Amino acid sequence: MSEHKIPEEALRQLCAGVDGDCGLYVSVPGEGLKFSINEDMIFNAASTIKIPVIARLFQDAAEGRVDLSEKVVVKPDNRVVGSGILLS
């Protein structure tokens, strides 16, 4: 039996207090525990993808795989349509 437990009621209350639609997915890797709220709703991801990307960047920098002071040119071939500074 797993020593982990997902606090489902606390998460339901947290989402209930949001002014708008709330969607949530929680899992405990290797334990088979999963919990979701509004899993069938479609949400615009907006800039949320930046969170795990920047977390990985900082991890790679801490482990010496990336030098954060190095400048990188983003070529037109590597750009996608969006609404941020890379749009222009």
N, C-alpha and C positions, 0 to 999 in steps of 0.2 A: 504494500500500500504506500502511496506517495506521502511524503512529509509536507508537501506543498498543498495549499488550498487557495483557490481564487476567491477573493472577497466579493462575490457576486452582488449581494445586497448593497454594499457600499458603492460599487460601481453603478448600479441602477440608480441610486440616489444622486450620485454625482451627475449622471447624464440627465436626470429629471430636472436638475437645477440649471441646465443650460437653456438660454433663451434662443431657441432654434432647434434644428435637427441635430441629433448626436448619433454617431456611429462608433462602435468600439469593437475591437477584436483582441483578445488576450489569450496567449497560450504559454504553457510551461514546456519548453523543449525537452524531449526525452521522457516526459511524464504522461503524455497523452491528455493533459488537462487543457480544455478549451472553453472559452466563454465569449459570447458576442451579443451585441445589441444592434438592432437594425441592420443585420448583415446583408439583407437583400436590397437596401437602399443604395442608390448611386450618388456618390459625393464627388465634387470637383477636388482633385488633389491639390490644386494651386501650387504653392511652394513647399509643401510638406516633404517632398522628395529631398529637399536640401538638408534636412535634419540628419538622416542616416549617412548621406554623402559626406557632409562636413565632419560627422563623428568619425567616419572611417579615415578621412584625411588627417585629422588630429591624431588618431591612433597610429597611422603610418608614419607621421612626423615624429611621434614619441619613440617609435621603434627604429628610427633612422632610415626609413625607406623613402621619405620625401623631405625636401628642404623647403620650408615655407617661405624663405626669402628669395627663392628662385622665381623669376618671372616666366610665365607661360603664355604664349600667343594662342588665342582661340581663333583658328582659321575658319573661314566661311563654310567649309565642308563639315565642320564639327558643330555648327549652329542649327538649332531647330526653332520653329515658330514658338513664340511665347509672348509674355507681356512685360518682361523685365528688361534690364540693361543690355542683354544680348540680342534684343530684338532689332536694334538698329545696326 
